[in-house]
Amino acid sequence: MKREYLQVVARMVARPDRVDEVRALLQALQEPTRRETGCISYDLLQNRNDPTDLTFVEEWEQEADLEAHLASGHIKAALVQLPELLAEAPDIRRYQMTG
């Protein structure tokens, strides 16, 4: 039986003059997050045609692991800084495999 993992796509749109700051802030989240319990993958992508568009593609073993991640100190600290750097609120979506 194939195990179902939680897939997350978290998209952020940086203000055009703050792209480098947003990218650096988000890149700094990768290593501590990848060490968290239940993190299978945590990759940051930047849109080739629109550099303001940065997206995490994540995979977690279970919902509780994602909730612990969202409550972690490094995520809470980033969430305090992001509002002044982003053009809009983050769009975070949770998915499951369909087949």
Biopython code that builds the backbone (N, CA, C, O; Angstrom):
import numpy as np
from Bio.PDB.StructureBuilder import StructureBuilder

atoms = [
    (1, "MET", "N", (0.839, -1.187, 0.000)),
    (1, "MET", "CA", (0.000, 0.000, 0.000)),
    (1, "MET", "C", (0.887, 1.255, 0.000)),
    (1, "MET", "O", (1.805, 1.381, 0.810)),
    (2, "LYS", "N", (0.598, 2.158, -0.905)),
    (2, "LYS", "CA", (1.355, 3.389, -1.015)),
    (2, "LYS", "C", (0.972, 4.338, 0.112)),
    (2, "LYS", "O", (-0.210, 4.538, 0.393)),
    (3, "ARG", "N", (1.973, 4.916, 0.751)),
    (3, "ARG", "CA", (1.728, 5.849, 1.845)),
    (3, "ARG", "C", (1.369, 7.220, 1.281)),
    (3, "ARG", "O", (2.006, 7.698, 0.343)),
    (4, "GLU", "N", (0.366, 7.839, 1.845)),
    (4, "GLU", "CA", (-0.073, 9.160, 1.418)),
    (4, "GLU", "C", (0.609, 10.220, 2.270)),
    (4, "GLU", "O", (0.450, 10.236, 3.490)),
    (5, "TYR", "N", (1.351, 11.088, 1.644)),
    (5, "TYR", "CA", (1.996, 12.186, 2.340)),
    (5, "TYR", "C", (1.258, 13.479, 2.040)),
    (5, "TYR", "O", (0.537, 13.581, 1.047)),
    (6, "LEU", "N", (1.443, 14.457, 2.901)),
    (6, "LEU", "CA", (0.832, 15.763, 2.728)),
    (6, "LEU", "C", (1.730, 16.610, 1.829)),
    (6, "LEU", "O", (2.919, 16.767, 2.105)),
    (7, "GLN", "N", (1.170, 17.145, 0.773)),
    (7, "GLN", "CA", (1.883, 18.022, -0.160)),
    (7, "GLN", "C", (1.431, 19.457, 0.111)),
    (7, "GLN", "O", (0.243, 19.716, 0.299)),
    (8, "VAL", "N", (2.377, 20.374, 0.128)),
    (8, "VAL", "CA", (2.065, 21.782, 0.370)),
    (8, "VAL", "C", (2.726, 22.620, -0.710)),
    (8, "VAL", "O", (3.879, 22.394, -1.076)),
    (9, "VAL", "N", (1.972, 23.595, -1.216)),
    (9, "VAL", "CA", (2.512, 24.592, -2.129)),
    (9, "VAL", "C", (2.265, 25.948, -1.466)),
    (9, "VAL", "O", (1.123, 26.350, -1.240)),
    (10, "ALA", "N", (3.358, 26.638, -1.161)),
    (10, "ALA", "CA", (3.265, 27.924, -0.465)),
    (10, "ALA", "C", (3.883, 28.999, -1.353)),
    (10, "ALA", "O", (5.102, 29.070, -1.508)),
    (11, "ARG", "N", (3.028, 29.827, -1.928)),
    (11, "ARG", "CA", (3.478, 30.846, -2.889)),
    (11, "ARG", "C", (3.491, 32.222, -2.237)),
    (11, "ARG", "O", (2.551, 32.614, -1.546)),
    (12, "MET", "N", (4.581, 32.941, -2.475)),
    (12, "MET", "CA", (4.719, 34.295, -1.984)),
    (12, "MET", "C", (5.108, 35.207, -3.137)),
    (12, "MET", "O", (5.908, 34.830, -3.993)),
    (13, "VAL", "N", (4.547, 36.394, -3.154)),
    (13, "VAL", "CA", (4.868, 37.381, -4.188)),
    (13, "VAL", "C", (5.553, 38.553, -3.494)),
    (13, "VAL", "O", (4.942, 39.275, -2.707)),
    (14, "ALA", "N", (6.829, 38.723, -3.803)),
    (14, "ALA", "CA", (7.618, 39.801, -3.201)),
    (14, "ALA", "C", (7.289, 41.134, -3.852)),
    (14, "ALA", "O", (6.897, 41.191, -5.018)),
    (15, "ARG", "N", (7.450, 42.187, -3.098)),
    (15, "ARG", "CA", (7.400, 43.514, -3.698)),
    (15, "ARG", "C", (8.593, 43.600, -4.650)),
    (15, "ARG", "O", (9.672, 43.112, -4.314)),
    (16, "PRO", "N", (8.432, 44.197, -5.805)),
    (16, "PRO", "CA", (9.515, 44.197, -6.801)),
    (16, "PRO", "C", (10.861, 44.708, -6.270)),
    (16, "PRO", "O", (11.913, 44.220, -6.686)),
    (17, "ASP", "N", (10.836, 45.666, -5.373)),
    (17, "ASP", "CA", (12.079, 46.218, -4.835)),
    (17, "ASP", "C", (12.621, 45.433, -3.637)),
    (17, "ASP", "O", (13.633, 45.818, -3.053)),
    (18, "ARG", "N", (11.948, 44.328, -3.267)),
    (18, "ARG", "CA", (12.347, 43.550, -2.087)),
    (18, "ARG", "C", (12.623, 42.082, -2.420)),
    (18, "ARG", "O", (12.738, 41.258, -1.512)),
    (19, "VAL", "N", (12.729, 41.749, -3.697)),
    (19, "VAL", "CA", (12.898, 40.357, -4.129)),
    (19, "VAL", "C", (14.118, 39.712, -3.474)),
    (19, "VAL", "O", (14.023, 38.598, -2.958)),
    (20, "ASP", "N", (15.246, 40.390, -3.488)),
    (20, "ASP", "CA", (16.464, 39.805, -2.920)),
    (20, "ASP", "C", (16.307, 39.519, -1.429)),
    (20, "ASP", "O", (16.779, 38.493, -0.940)),
    (21, "GLU", "N", (15.649, 40.418, -0.711)),
    (21, "GLU", "CA", (15.419, 40.218, 0.721)),
    (21, "GLU", "C", (14.500, 39.025, 0.986)),
    (21, "GLU", "O", (14.758, 38.215, 1.876)),
    (22, "VAL", "N", (13.432, 38.930, 0.206)),
    (22, "VAL", "CA", (12.488, 37.820, 0.376)),
    (22, "VAL", "C", (13.179, 36.501, 0.058)),
    (22, "VAL", "O", (13.054, 35.535, 0.810)),
    (23, "ARG", "N", (13.898, 36.458, -1.041)),
    (23, "ARG", "CA", (14.595, 35.220, -1.416)),
    (23, "ARG", "C", (15.575, 34.797, -0.317)),
    (23, "ARG", "O", (15.617, 33.623, 0.048)),
    (24, "ALA", "N", (16.353, 35.729, 0.208)),
    (24, "ALA", "CA", (17.323, 35.409, 1.265)),
    (24, "ALA", "C", (16.615, 34.912, 2.524)),
    (24, "ALA", "O", (17.061, 33.952, 3.152)),
    (25, "LEU", "N", (15.527, 35.554, 2.885)),
    (25, "LEU", "CA", (14.769, 35.142, 4.066)),
    (25, "LEU", "C", (14.217, 33.732, 3.891)),
    (25, "LEU", "O", (14.300, 32.912, 4.806)),
    (26, "LEU", "N", (13.659, 33.453, 2.731)),
    (26, "LEU", "CA", (13.077, 32.135, 2.473)),
    (26, "LEU", "C", (14.155, 31.062, 2.340)),
    (26, "LEU", "O", (13.969, 29.943, 2.819)),
    (27, "GLN", "N", (15.266, 31.380, 1.705)),
    (27, "GLN", "CA", (16.358, 30.415, 1.595)),
    (27, "GLN", "C", (16.879, 30.013, 2.966)),
    (27, "GLN", "O", (17.252, 28.860, 3.181)),
    (28, "ALA", "N", (16.904, 30.957, 3.884)),
    (28, "ALA", "CA", (17.390, 30.676, 5.238)),
    (28, "ALA", "C", (16.483, 29.702, 5.993)),
    (28, "ALA", "O", (16.906, 29.114, 6.989)),
    (29, "LEU", "N", (15.265, 29.527, 5.541)),
    (29, "LEU", "CA", (14.328, 28.586, 6.185)),
    (29, "LEU", "C", (14.574, 27.139, 5.759)),
    (29, "LEU", "O", (14.140, 26.213, 6.444)),
    (30, "GLN", "N", (15.257, 26.936, 4.650)),
    (30, "GLN", "CA", (15.366, 25.593, 4.092)),
    (30, "GLN", "C", (16.109, 24.616, 4.998)),
    (30, "GLN", "O", (15.568, 23.555, 5.310)),
    (31, "GLU", "N", (17.303, 24.929, 5.422)),
    (31, "GLU", "CA", (18.078, 23.952, 6.197)),
    (31, "GLU", "C", (17.426, 23.594, 7.531)),
    (31, "GLU", "O", (17.309, 22.408, 7.842)),
    (32, "PRO", "N", (16.990, 24.587, 8.343)),
    (32, "PRO", "CA", (16.350, 24.180, 9.594)),
    (32, "PRO", "C", (15.061, 23.388, 9.372)),
    (32, "PRO", "O", (14.748, 22.478, 10.139)),
    (33, "THR", "N", (14.325, 23.732, 8.332)),
    (33, "THR", "CA", (13.085, 23.012, 8.054)),
    (33, "THR", "C", (13.375, 21.585, 7.602)),
    (33, "THR", "O", (12.686, 20.655, 8.020)),
    (34, "ARG", "N", (14.363, 21.404, 6.772)),
    (34, "ARG", "CA", (14.692, 20.060, 6.289)),
    (34, "ARG", "C", (15.127, 19.129, 7.417)),
    (34, "ARG", "O", (15.072, 17.909, 7.260)),
    (35, "ARG", "N", (15.556, 19.677, 8.542)),
    (35, "ARG", "CA", (15.945, 18.867, 9.701)),
    (35, "ARG", "C", (14.758, 18.542, 10.612)),
    (35, "ARG", "O", (14.899, 17.753, 11.547)),
    (36, "GLU", "N", (13.604, 19.133, 10.354)),
    (36, "GLU", "CA", (12.433, 18.919, 11.208)),
    (36, "GLU", "C", (11.865, 17.510, 11.033)),
    (36, "GLU", "O", (11.944, 16.916, 9.957)),
    (37, "THR", "N", (11.299, 17.002, 12.109)),
    (37, "THR", "CA", (10.626, 15.708, 12.081)),
    (37, "THR", "C", (9.507, 15.737, 11.045)),
    (37, "THR", "O", (8.695, 16.661, 11.027)),
    (38, "GLY", "N", (9.469, 14.733, 10.194)),
    (38, "GLY", "CA", (8.388, 14.595, 9.230)),
    (38, "GLY", "C", (8.574, 15.326, 7.928)),
    (38, "GLY", "O", (7.752, 15.179, 7.023)),
    (39, "CYS", "N", (9.642, 16.123, 7.796)),
    (39, "CYS", "CA", (9.882, 16.832, 6.534)),
    (39, "CYS", "C", (10.532, 15.878, 5.547)),
    (39, "CYS", "O", (11.637, 15.389, 5.780)),
    (40, "ILE", "N", (9.852, 15.618, 4.458)),
    (40, "ILE", "CA", (10.380, 14.760, 3.398)),
    (40, "ILE", "C", (11.129, 15.609, 2.382)),
    (40, "ILE", "O", (12.233, 15.261, 1.962)),
    (41, "SER", "N", (10.523, 16.729, 1.990)),
    (41, "SER", "CA", (11.196, 17.662, 1.080)),
    (41, "SER", "C", (10.665, 19.065, 1.324)),
    (41, "SER", "O", (9.523, 19.261, 1.740)),
    (42, "TYR", "N", (11.540, 20.042, 1.050)),
    (42, "TYR", "CA", (11.201, 21.448, 1.273)),
    (42, "TYR", "C", (12.064, 22.262, 0.306)),
    (42, "TYR", "O", (13.204, 22.608, 0.613)),
    (43, "ASP", "N", (11.501, 22.560, -0.861)),
    (43, "ASP", "CA", (12.260, 23.190, -1.927)),
    (43, "ASP", "C", (11.671, 24.550, -2.292)),
    (43, "ASP", "O", (10.457, 24.704, -2.422)),
    (44, "LEU", "N", (12.549, 25.521, -2.452)),
    (44, "LEU", "CA", (12.141, 26.867, -2.840)),
    (44, "LEU", "C", (12.377, 27.051, -4.333)),
    (44, "LEU", "O", (13.470, 26.791, -4.835)),
    (45, "LEU", "N", (11.343, 27.501, -5.037)),
    (45, "LEU", "CA", (11.411, 27.761, -6.472)),
    (45, "LEU", "C", (11.179, 29.243, -6.722)),
    (45, "LEU", "O", (10.438, 29.903, -5.993)),
    (46, "GLN", "N", (11.827, 29.757, -7.767)),
    (46, "GLN", "CA", (11.594, 31.138, -8.198)),
    (46, "GLN", "C", (11.174, 31.100, -9.655)),
    (46, "GLN", "O", (11.827, 30.473, -10.489)),
    (47, "ASN", "N", (10.091, 31.769, -9.947)),
    (47, "ASN", "CA", (9.535, 31.810, -11.295)),
    (47, "ASN", "C", (10.545, 32.455, -12.257)),
    (47, "ASN", "O", (11.042, 33.551, -11.999)),
    (48, "ARG", "N", (10.838, 31.775, -13.351)),
    (48, "ARG", "CA", (11.813, 32.285, -14.337)),
    (48, "ARG", "C", (11.328, 33.545, -15.040)),
    (48, "ARG", "O", (12.132, 34.401, -15.409)),
    (49, "ASN", "N", (10.036, 33.659, -15.224)),
    (49, "ASN", "CA", (9.478, 34.807, -15.945)),
    (49, "ASN", "C", (9.052, 35.947, -15.031)),
    (49, "ASN", "O", (8.853, 37.074, -15.484)),
    (50, "ASP", "N", (8.913, 35.651, -13.743)),
    (50, "ASP", "CA", (8.483, 36.671, -12.776)),
    (50, "ASP", "C", (9.262, 36.450, -11.485)),
    (50, "ASP", "O", (8.831, 35.668, -10.638)),
    (51, "PRO", "N", (10.384, 37.114, -11.318)),
    (51, "PRO", "CA", (11.229, 36.875, -10.148)),
    (51, "PRO", "C", (10.586, 37.241, -8.812)),
    (51, "PRO", "O", (11.099, 36.868, -7.758)),
    (52, "THR", "N", (9.470, 37.968, -8.846)),
    (52, "THR", "CA", (8.781, 38.284, -7.585)),
    (52, "THR", "C", (8.019, 37.073, -7.039)),
    (52, "THR", "O", (7.612, 37.071, -5.877)),
    (53, "ASP", "N", (7.828, 36.063, -7.856)),
    (53, "ASP", "CA", (7.039, 34.871, -7.520)),
    (53, "ASP", "C", (7.970, 33.781, -6.974)),
    (53, "ASP", "O", (8.733, 33.170, -7.723)),
    (54, "LEU", "N", (7.895, 33.546, -5.656)),
    (54, "LEU", "CA", (8.696, 32.521, -4.987)),
    (54, "LEU", "C", (7.751, 31.515, -4.340)),
    (54, "LEU", "O", (6.778, 31.892, -3.686)),
    (55, "THR", "N", (8.047, 30.243, -4.530)),
    (55, "THR", "CA", (7.129, 29.197, -4.086)),
    (55, "THR", "C", (7.877, 28.046, -3.435)),
    (55, "THR", "O", (8.847, 27.523, -3.983)),
    (56, "PHE", "N", (7.407, 27.663, -2.254)),
    (56, "PHE", "CA", (7.897, 26.441, -1.629)),
    (56, "PHE", "C", (7.029, 25.280, -2.091)),
    (56, "PHE", "O", (5.803, 25.389, -2.130)),
    (57, "VAL", "N", (7.669, 24.169, -2.440)),
    (57, "VAL", "CA", (6.976, 22.912, -2.708)),
    (57, "VAL", "C", (7.458, 21.974, -1.605)),
    (57, "VAL", "O", (8.651, 21.690, -1.490)),
    (58, "GLU", "N", (6.520, 21.503, -0.802)),
    (58, "GLU", "CA", (6.862, 20.767, 0.409)),
    (58, "GLU", "C", (6.172, 19.412, 0.439)),
    (58, "GLU", "O", (5.118, 19.217, -0.166)),
    (59, "GLU", "N", (6.788, 18.488, 1.154)),
    (59, "GLU", "CA", (6.159, 17.194, 1.397)),
    (59, "GLU", "C", (6.409, 16.829, 2.856)),
    (59, "GLU", "O", (7.541, 16.868, 3.338)),
    (60, "TRP", "N", (5.335, 16.476, 3.544)),
    (60, "TRP", "CA", (5.372, 16.161, 4.964)),
    (60, "TRP", "C", (4.765, 14.783, 5.207)),
    (60, "TRP", "O", (3.849, 14.361, 4.502)),
    (61, "GLU", "N", (5.286, 14.097, 6.206)),
    (61, "GLU", "CA", (4.770, 12.768, 6.528)),
    (61, "GLU", "C", (3.324, 12.819, 7.004)),
    (61, "GLU", "O", (2.516, 11.966, 6.637)),
    (62, "GLN", "N", (2.997, 13.820, 7.820)),
    (62, "GLN", "CA", (1.631, 13.918, 8.330)),
    (62, "GLN", "C", (1.297, 15.364, 8.707)),
    (62, "GLN", "O", (2.179, 16.215, 8.824)),
    (63, "GLU", "N", (0.043, 15.609, 8.886)),
    (63, "GLU", "CA", (-0.464, 16.945, 9.210)),
    (63, "GLU", "C", (0.185, 17.505, 10.479)),
    (63, "GLU", "O", (0.510, 18.692, 10.534)),
    (64, "ALA", "N", (0.373, 16.671, 11.488)),
    (64, "ALA", "CA", (0.961, 17.128, 12.749)),
    (64, "ALA", "C", (2.376, 17.656, 12.539)),
    (64, "ALA", "O", (2.785, 18.599, 13.215)),
    (65, "ASP", "N", (3.126, 17.067, 11.618)),
    (65, "ASP", "CA", (4.479, 17.541, 11.328)),
    (65, "ASP", "C", (4.439, 18.934, 10.707)),
    (65, "ASP", "O", (5.255, 19.792, 11.043)),
    (66, "LEU", "N", (3.500, 19.154, 9.811)),
    (66, "LEU", "CA", (3.353, 20.475, 9.203)),
    (66, "LEU", "C", (2.951, 21.499, 10.256)),
    (66, "LEU", "O", (3.470, 22.615, 10.261)),
    (67, "GLU", "N", (2.042, 21.137, 11.140)),
    (67, "GLU", "CA", (1.608, 22.067, 12.198)),
    (67, "GLU", "C", (2.777, 22.428, 13.109)),
    (67, "GLU", "O", (2.913, 23.583, 13.511)),
    (68, "ALA", "N", (3.624, 21.448, 13.440)),
    (68, "ALA", "CA", (4.804, 21.721, 14.263)),
    (68, "ALA", "C", (5.757, 22.668, 13.517)),
    (68, "ALA", "O", (6.353, 23.558, 14.124)),
    (69, "HIS", "N", (5.895, 22.473, 12.214)),
    (69, "HIS", "CA", (6.729, 23.350, 11.388)),
    (69, "HIS", "C", (6.203, 24.788, 11.438)),
    (69, "HIS", "O", (6.976, 25.728, 11.623)),
    (70, "LEU", "N", (4.907, 24.952, 11.273)),
    (70, "LEU", "CA", (4.317, 26.285, 11.273)),
    (70, "LEU", "C", (4.447, 26.978, 12.629)),
    (70, "LEU", "O", (4.408, 28.206, 12.706)),
    (71, "ALA", "N", (4.602, 26.194, 13.695)),
    (71, "ALA", "CA", (4.757, 26.742, 15.044)),
    (71, "ALA", "C", (6.222, 26.911, 15.448)),
    (71, "ALA", "O", (6.511, 27.381, 16.549)),
    (72, "SER", "N", (7.147, 26.531, 14.566)),
    (72, "SER", "CA", (8.572, 26.593, 14.898)),
    (72, "SER", "C", (9.053, 28.046, 14.974)),
    (72, "SER", "O", (8.464, 28.946, 14.377)),
    (73, "GLY", "N", (10.115, 28.243, 15.709)),
    (73, "GLY", "CA", (10.656, 29.583, 15.892)),
    (73, "GLY", "C", (11.100, 30.245, 14.607)),
    (73, "GLY", "O", (10.864, 31.438, 14.412)),
    (74, "HIS", "N", (11.746, 29.483, 13.713)),
    (74, "HIS", "CA", (12.231, 30.101, 12.472)),
    (74, "HIS", "C", (11.096, 30.514, 11.549)),
    (74, "HIS", "O", (11.209, 31.509, 10.833)),
    (75, "ILE", "N", (10.004, 29.760, 11.557)),
    (75, "ILE", "CA", (8.849, 30.148, 10.728)),
    (75, "ILE", "C", (8.139, 31.346, 11.349)),
    (75, "ILE", "O", (7.772, 32.282, 10.638)),
    (76, "LYS", "N", (7.944, 31.329, 12.651)),
    (76, "LYS", "CA", (7.296, 32.472, 13.315)),
    (76, "LYS", "C", (8.086, 33.758, 13.085)),
    (76, "LYS", "O", (7.500, 34.810, 12.830)),
    (77, "ALA", "N", (9.421, 33.674, 13.174)),
    (77, "ALA", "CA", (10.254, 34.862, 12.950)),
    (77, "ALA", "C", (10.111, 35.372, 11.520)),
    (77, "ALA", "O", (10.034, 36.581, 11.296)),
    (78, "ALA", "N", (10.074, 34.463, 10.558)),
    (78, "ALA", "CA", (9.916, 34.868, 9.156)),
    (78, "ALA", "C", (8.552, 35.507, 8.925)),
    (78, "ALA", "O", (8.441, 36.488, 8.191)),
    (79, "LEU", "N", (7.528, 34.959, 9.542)),
    (79, "LEU", "CA", (6.176, 35.495, 9.353)),
    (79, "LEU", "C", (6.031, 36.910, 9.904)),
    (79, "LEU", "O", (5.171, 37.664, 9.449)),
    (80, "VAL", "N", (6.850, 37.273, 10.865)),
    (80, "VAL", "CA", (6.841, 38.643, 11.382)),
    (80, "VAL", "C", (7.448, 39.597, 10.352)),
    (80, "VAL", "O", (6.993, 40.732, 10.212)),
    (81, "GLN", "N", (8.463, 39.141, 9.638)),
    (81, "GLN", "CA", (9.181, 39.986, 8.670)),
    (81, "GLN", "C", (8.491, 40.078, 7.311)),
    (81, "GLN", "O", (8.593, 41.102, 6.636)),
    (82, "LEU", "N", (7.797, 39.028, 6.907)),
    (82, "LEU", "CA", (7.264, 38.954, 5.539)),
    (82, "LEU", "C", (6.237, 40.029, 5.158)),
    (82, "LEU", "O", (6.286, 40.511, 4.027)),
    (83, "PRO", "N", (5.325, 40.423, 6.028)),
    (83, "PRO", "CA", (4.296, 41.372, 5.566)),
    (83, "PRO", "C", (4.840, 42.636, 4.896)),
    (83, "PRO", "O", (4.257, 43.104, 3.919)),
    (84, "GLU", "N", (5.921, 43.187, 5.389)),
    (84, "GLU", "CA", (6.450, 44.409, 4.774)),
    (84, "GLU", "C", (7.227, 44.141, 3.484)),
    (84, "GLU", "O", (7.535, 45.065, 2.732)),
    (85, "LEU", "N", (7.541, 42.860, 3.237)),
    (85, "LEU", "CA", (8.326, 42.491, 2.061)),
    (85, "LEU", "C", (7.480, 41.965, 0.905)),
    (85, "LEU", "O", (7.935, 41.938, -0.238)),
    (86, "LEU", "N", (6.247, 41.546, 1.205)),
    (86, "LEU", "CA", (5.400, 40.911, 0.196)),
    (86, "LEU", "C", (4.381, 41.874, -0.388)),
    (86, "LEU", "O", (3.930, 42.807, 0.276)),
    (87, "ALA", "N", (4.027, 41.629, -1.642)),
    (87, "ALA", "CA", (3.015, 42.433, -2.335)),
    (87, "ALA", "C", (1.601, 41.990, -1.971)),
    (87, "ALA", "O", (0.642, 42.745, -2.132)),
    (88, "GLU", "N", (1.484, 40.753, -1.476)),
    (88, "GLU", "CA", (0.180, 40.206, -1.092)),
    (88, "GLU", "C", (0.402, 39.115, -0.046)),
    (88, "GLU", "O", (1.529, 38.674, 0.176)),
    (89, "ALA", "N", (-0.667, 38.693, 0.580)),
    (89, "ALA", "CA", (-0.566, 37.650, 1.606)),
    (89, "ALA", "C", (-0.105, 36.332, 0.972)),
    (89, "ALA", "O", (-0.456, 36.043, -0.172)),
    (90, "PRO", "N", (0.677, 35.532, 1.706)),
    (90, "PRO", "CA", (1.084, 34.224, 1.177)),
    (90, "PRO", "C", (-0.136, 33.363, 0.849)),
    (90, "PRO", "O", (-1.167, 33.440, 1.516)),
    (91, "ASP", "N", (0.005, 32.552, -0.181)),
    (91, "ASP", "CA", (-1.038, 31.611, -0.594)),
    (91, "ASP", "C", (-0.509, 30.212, -0.297)),
    (91, "ASP", "O", (0.338, 29.691, -1.023)),
    (92, "ILE", "N", (-1.014, 29.612, 0.771)),
    (92, "ILE", "CA", (-0.527, 28.310, 1.221)),
    (92, "ILE", "C", (-1.645, 27.298, 1.040)),
    (92, "ILE", "O", (-2.732, 27.440, 1.599)),
    (93, "ARG", "N", (-1.355, 26.266, 0.242)),
    (93, "ARG", "CA", (-2.377, 25.259, -0.082)),
    (93, "ARG", "C", (-1.860, 23.867, 0.254)),
    (93, "ARG", "O", (-0.691, 23.551, 0.033)),
    (94, "ARG", "N", (-2.752, 23.042, 0.793)),
    (94, "ARG", "CA", (-2.431, 21.659, 1.164)),
    (94, "ARG", "C", (-3.097, 20.722, 0.182)),
    (94, "ARG", "O", (-4.262, 20.891, -0.177)),
    (95, "TYR", "N", (-2.333, 19.732, -0.246)),
    (95, "TYR", "CA", (-2.822, 18.796, -1.259)),
    (95, "TYR", "C", (-2.580, 17.350, -0.827)),
    (95, "TYR", "O", (-1.785, 17.058, 0.066)),
    (96, "GLN", "N", (-3.301, 16.472, -1.499)),
    (96, "GLN", "CA", (-3.049, 15.039, -1.357)),
    (96, "GLN", "C", (-3.004, 14.433, -2.739)),
    (96, "GLN", "O", (-3.621, 14.948, -3.671)),
    (97, "MET", "N", (-2.272, 13.338, -2.874)),
    (97, "MET", "CA", (-2.175, 12.648, -4.162)),
    (97, "MET", "C", (-3.525, 12.026, -4.489)),
    (97, "MET", "O", (-4.238, 11.563, -3.598)),
    (98, "THR", "N", (-3.867, 12.020, -5.766)),
    (98, "THR", "CA", (-5.162, 11.457, -6.170)),
    (98, "THR", "C", (-5.019, 10.116, -6.855)),
    (98, "THR", "O", (-6.025, 9.472, -7.154)),
    (99, "GLY", "N", (-3.843, 9.693, -7.101)),
    (99, "GLY", "CA", (-3.699, 8.397, -7.758)),
    (99, "GLY", "C", (-2.275, 8.056, -8.065)),
    (99, "GLY", "O", (-2.001, 6.992, -8.619)),
]
sb = StructureBuilder()
sb.init_structure("model")
sb.init_model(0)
sb.init_chain("A")
sb.init_seg("    ")
for serial, (resi, resn, name, xyz) in enumerate(atoms, 1):
    if name == "N":
        sb.init_residue(resn, " ", resi, " ")
    sb.init_atom(name, np.array(xyz, "f"), 0.0, 1.0, " ", f" {name:<3s}", serial, name[0])
structure = sb.get_structure()
